[in-house]
Amino acid sequence: MDNKNTDFPQYRKLANDLRFYKINSAIDFEELQTIGNKVYHFKFTAEQYPEKLRIMDMLEVSTEHYEILSTENWETKLMTAGN
């Protein structure tokens, strides 16, 4: 995938609604992960090729695992994050 023409940020979520993603660039993303009744906020920089492939998969929505998420849904979930 050629990410040079992709506008960032992009937002995705897992189909099970337990993980939300904000993709800031071809190598940087944030994740909101729901565990029980808590939401945790993580930031990642892809350094290894498999990590970069994961971001490409998210951007392409090429599998049934990822769905497009709205900015508003990301912001709402981010407000509930505990860290």
CYANA upper distance limits for C-alpha pairs under 8 A (distance plus 0.5 A):
  1 MET  CA     56 MET  CA      7.34
  1 MET  CA     60 GLU  CA      8.40
  2 ASP  CA      6 THR  CA      8.36
  3 ASN  CA     26 ALA  CA      6.92
  8 PHE  CA     23 ILE  CA      7.30
  8 PHE  CA     24 ASN  CA      5.97
  8 PHE  CA     25 SER  CA      6.59
  9 PRO  CA     22 LYS  CA      6.86
  9 PRO  CA     23 ILE  CA      5.80
  9 PRO  CA     24 ASN  CA      5.04
  9 PRO  CA     25 SER  CA      7.35
 10 GLN  CA     22 LYS  CA      6.32
 10 GLN  CA     23 ILE  CA      5.52
 10 GLN  CA     24 ASN  CA      7.26
 10 GLN  CA     59 LEU  CA      7.93
 11 TYR  CA     20 PHE  CA      8.06
 11 TYR  CA     21 TYR  CA      6.07
 11 TYR  CA     22 LYS  CA      5.17
 11 TYR  CA     23 ILE  CA      6.60
 11 TYR  CA     68 ILE  CA      6.60
 11 TYR  CA     69 LEU  CA      5.48
 11 TYR  CA     70 SER  CA      6.86
 11 TYR  CA     71 THR  CA      7.17
 11 TYR  CA     74 TRP  CA      7.82
 12 ARG  CA     20 PHE  CA      6.46
 12 ARG  CA     21 TYR  CA      5.51
 12 ARG  CA     22 LYS  CA      7.12
 12 ARG  CA     23 ILE  CA      8.36
 12 ARG  CA     58 MET  CA      7.21
 12 ARG  CA     59 LEU  CA      8.37
 12 ARG  CA     66 TYR  CA      6.76
 12 ARG  CA     67 GLU  CA      5.97
 12 ARG  CA     68 ILE  CA      5.07
 12 ARG  CA     69 LEU  CA      5.18
 12 ARG  CA     70 SER  CA      8.41
 13 LYS  CA     17 ASP  CA      6.83
 13 LYS  CA     18 LEU  CA      8.29
 13 LYS  CA     19 ARG  CA      6.18
 13 LYS  CA     20 PHE  CA      4.75
 13 LYS  CA     21 TYR  CA      6.25
 13 LYS  CA     66 TYR  CA      6.03
 13 LYS  CA     67 GLU  CA      5.82
 13 LYS  CA     68 ILE  CA      6.91
 13 LYS  CA     69 LEU  CA      6.44
 14 LEU  CA     18 LEU  CA      7.06
 14 LEU  CA     19 ARG  CA      6.03
 14 LEU  CA     20 PHE  CA      7.06
 14 LEU  CA     65 HIS  CA      5.93
 14 LEU  CA     66 TYR  CA      5.22
 14 LEU  CA     67 GLU  CA      6.71
 15 ALA  CA     64 GLU  CA      7.90
 15 ALA  CA     65 HIS  CA      5.87
 15 ALA  CA     66 TYR  CA      6.34
 15 ALA  CA     67 GLU  CA      6.73
 18 LEU  CA     33 GLN  CA      6.42
 18 LEU  CA     34 THR  CA      5.58
 18 LEU  CA     35 ILE  CA      8.17
 19 ARG  CA     31 GLU  CA      7.14
 19 ARG  CA     32 LEU  CA      6.02
 19 ARG  CA     33 GLN  CA      5.09
 19 ARG  CA     34 THR  CA      6.81
 20 PHE  CA     31 GLU  CA      6.13
 20 PHE  CA     32 LEU  CA      5.51
 20 PHE  CA     33 GLN  CA      7.14
 20 PHE  CA     69 LEU  CA      8.29
 20 PHE  CA     74 TRP  CA      7.42
 21 TYR  CA     29 PHE  CA      7.28
 21 TYR  CA     30 GLU  CA      6.09
 21 TYR  CA     31 GLU  CA      5.11
 21 TYR  CA     32 LEU  CA      6.90
 21 TYR  CA     74 TRP  CA      8.22
 22 LYS  CA     29 PHE  CA      6.03
 22 LYS  CA     30 GLU  CA      5.58
 22 LYS  CA     31 GLU  CA      7.04
 22 LYS  CA     74 TRP  CA      8.01
 23 ILE  CA     28 ASP  CA      6.73
 23 ILE  CA     29 PHE  CA      4.74
 23 ILE  CA     30 GLU  CA      6.92
 23 ILE  CA     55 ILE  CA      8.11
 24 ASN  CA     28 ASP  CA      5.91
 24 ASN  CA     29 PHE  CA      5.81
 24 ASN  CA     30 GLU  CA      8.15
 25 SER  CA     29 PHE  CA      7.41
 26 ALA  CA     52 LYS  CA      7.81
 26 ALA  CA     55 ILE  CA      7.27
 26 ALA  CA     56 MET  CA      7.97
 27 ILE  CA     45 THR  CA      6.09
 27 ILE  CA     46 ALA  CA      5.40
 27 ILE  CA     47 GLU  CA      7.99
 27 ILE  CA     52 LYS  CA      6.70
 27 ILE  CA     55 ILE  CA      7.62
 28 ASP  CA     43 LYS  CA      8.14
 28 ASP  CA     44 PHE  CA      6.26
 28 ASP  CA     45 THR  CA      5.02
 28 ASP  CA     46 ALA  CA      6.73
 29 PHE  CA     43 LYS  CA      6.57
 29 PHE  CA     44 PHE  CA      5.94
 29 PHE  CA     45 THR  CA      7.13
 29 PHE  CA     55 ILE  CA      8.38
 30 GLU  CA     41 HIS  CA      7.64
 30 GLU  CA     42 PHE  CA      6.12
 30 GLU  CA     43 LYS  CA      4.88
 30 GLU  CA     44 PHE  CA      6.56
 31 GLU  CA     40 TYR  CA      8.47
 31 GLU  CA     41 HIS  CA      6.27
 31 GLU  CA     42 PHE  CA      5.64
 31 GLU  CA     43 LYS  CA      6.85
 31 GLU  CA     44 PHE  CA      8.45
 32 LEU  CA     39 VAL  CA      6.82
 32 LEU  CA     40 TYR  CA      6.00
 32 LEU  CA     41 HIS  CA      5.17
 32 LEU  CA     42 PHE  CA      6.98
 32 LEU  CA     77 LYS  CA      8.00
 32 LEU  CA     78 LEU  CA      7.50
 32 LEU  CA     81 ALA  CA      7.83
 33 GLN  CA     39 VAL  CA      5.98
 33 GLN  CA     40 TYR  CA      5.67
 33 GLN  CA     41 HIS  CA      7.08
 33 GLN  CA     42 PHE  CA      8.46
 34 THR  CA     38 LYS  CA      6.21
 34 THR  CA     39 VAL  CA      4.95
 34 THR  CA     40 TYR  CA      6.95
 35 ILE  CA     39 VAL  CA      6.82
 35 ILE  CA     40 TYR  CA      8.22
 38 LYS  CA     80 THR  CA      8.33
 38 LYS  CA     81 ALA  CA      7.54
 38 LYS  CA     82 GLY  CA      7.31
 39 VAL  CA     77 LYS  CA      8.36
 39 VAL  CA     80 THR  CA      6.78
 39 VAL  CA     81 ALA  CA      5.00
 39 VAL  CA     82 GLY  CA      6.45
 40 TYR  CA     81 ALA  CA      5.73
 40 TYR  CA     82 GLY  CA      6.33
 40 TYR  CA     83 ASN  CA      6.51
 41 HIS  CA     78 LEU  CA      8.03
 41 HIS  CA     81 ALA  CA      6.57
 41 HIS  CA     82 GLY  CA      7.99
 41 HIS  CA     83 ASN  CA      6.65
 46 ALA  CA     51 GLU  CA      5.57
 46 ALA  CA     52 LYS  CA      6.02
 47 GLU  CA     51 GLU  CA      7.24
 47 GLU  CA     52 LYS  CA      7.72
 48 GLN  CA     52 LYS  CA      7.06
 49 TYR  CA     53 LEU  CA      6.73
 50 PRO  CA     54 ARG  CA      6.82
 51 GLU  CA     55 ILE  CA      7.14
 52 LYS  CA     56 MET  CA      6.84
 53 LEU  CA     57 ASP  CA      6.63
 54 ARG  CA     58 MET  CA      6.80
 55 ILE  CA     59 LEU  CA      6.70
 56 MET  CA     60 GLU  CA      6.60
 57 ASP  CA     61 VAL  CA      6.40
 57 ASP  CA     62 SER  CA      6.25
 57 ASP  CA     63 THR  CA      7.69
 58 MET  CA     62 SER  CA      7.75
 58 MET  CA     66 TYR  CA      6.64
 61 VAL  CA     65 HIS  CA      8.38
 61 VAL  CA     66 TYR  CA      6.00
 61 VAL  CA     67 GLU  CA      6.81
 61 VAL  CA     68 ILE  CA      7.97
 62 SER  CA     66 TYR  CA      8.15
 69 LEU  CA     73 ASN  CA      7.16
 69 LEU  CA     74 TRP  CA      7.60
 70 SER  CA     74 TRP  CA      6.97
 71 THR  CA     75 GLU  CA      6.72
 72 GLU  CA     76 THR  CA      6.63
 73 ASN  CA     77 LYS  CA      6.68
 74 TRP  CA     78 LEU  CA      6.50
 75 GLU  CA     79 MET  CA      6.85
 76 THR  CA     80 THR  CA      7.60
 77 LYS  CA     81 ALA  CA      7.36
